[in-house]
Amino acid sequence: MLNNNFSKLVKLYGKYKARERNKRILKIFLPLFIVGAIALTILQNRNNTPVEDNRTNLKENKTQTEKKEEPKEKTLSHVEKEKPQKQIQKTEVKTPEVQQMPKHIIKNSKPAAPQESFKLKITQRESLYNLLLNHKNQKSYSTAIKIAQFYLNEKDYEKAVKWAVEASKKDPSQAQSWIIYAQAKKAMGKPDVAKKALSIFLKHNYSQQAQNLLDSL
Amino acid sequence: MNQFAEAKELFSDDFDLSGYFDSLSFEYAKKQLIDAMQAHDVPLIFVLGNPGTGKSFLLNYIHKKVTNVKVAKYFTHPYFDEKEFLETLLSLAGRNIEHNEYSTETLISNLKKNFNNLEYTVFIDEAQLLTEDQVELIRILSDQKIFQFVLAMHKKEGNYILQKDHFKSRTNKRIELDGLTDKEIGRYIESRLLANNFSTIAAMFRKSHLKFIAKYANGNFRTTKKIVKTLLEILNIANREGYKKYSKINDATLTMAAIDTGLIDVK
């Protein structure tokens, strides 16, 4: 005697067969799906990595077009908008003098200085990369202000201004973004813009550091 | 009744001694047990094996077929009453004893007078079910060399019982019964069918079919018989009712047999 009747057993067998078929299909397609998913994420990552700056430019443009919808609170982007148009200045670039190769190359004389600067550049790039990566993940005031500070230290004032604006968009009440902005503008030879920015900030907020900077300008 | 209905009876789960199969493990265990029984020097013998490996069949076979050993009594299940157990053993000496006629001590001393030097052997199957008191009684009887005991039990529980103080320090012998190999399973099915004039059915089994059965039986003698019996029952019904698709041994009928015996879970 069977435990199940025959017709029920046939049904159970059909069910089992279907289950096995599904398992087999899953066995074939699951690795393909995983490989596909991995390939897709790799491709996406490749597309995402190039030049962070372009991204921020795009975002900046976006926020500028959406400015009508923004709150009335003033940020550095307002100040940026009001700045006079750039004038193209022609400057002469001297071609460096060509030096003759030394006749005798002394062995074991390694130039120490260039190697150090090379190392320095690498570490700087690394830290900038980390900062940009952090900002990409967090998109906060603190990450943006760090990048602004980095560029200010590097004396890349254009970018320092850009990131100070970015930071002030996140939190316009923080003094540091306005200070970096003013410092960068001052360094770019535009103390008037720096003054204007600081006075706008000090109208609504209080910061001794910003006040001192304004006084010094 | 078609031939499948007749053939399936060969694979019923009983101790039919005509179904004797000379697997390597079984033959080795049988030889060890007979030697130990003939030597009369080990008071306790443990036959250990997983369920369905043929422990009961081995005891039954020796009890009924082997003539040069002295089996006093074969208890297929552990007794439940100590006195009843002792009275049964004492009655083997030819005395009519009424229940509760003697105290336990008197029964033991009477047994001692009639049996000694481990001359007779008592088989107890499913000995993993013995209580502590029963185990203690067996220890007393074996220590006083009244009887030699063969305790057949499941391997897992047996190993646990052997660790107990009752047996740990005492002389005993362990005989382990292993399962069938894949080849032995195939050989068993074929030889069983051929020996009973079912050569047509035996010829229906291909290597792949035997492999399938061996895979699900996992060396278990009882499970092998169960699968084959169910398979033959399916073939019997299919042939009788005219289900052509299921009238031969194939993947479908084998899988159905495994489903029906609960080896494949579909629900």
Interface residues (C-beta under 8 A of the other chain):
Chain A: M1 L2 N3 N4 F6 L9 V10 L12 Y13 K15 Y16 K17 R19
Chain B: T230 E233 I234 I237 A238 E241 Y243 Y246 A252 T255 M256 I259 D260 T261 G262 I264 V266 K267
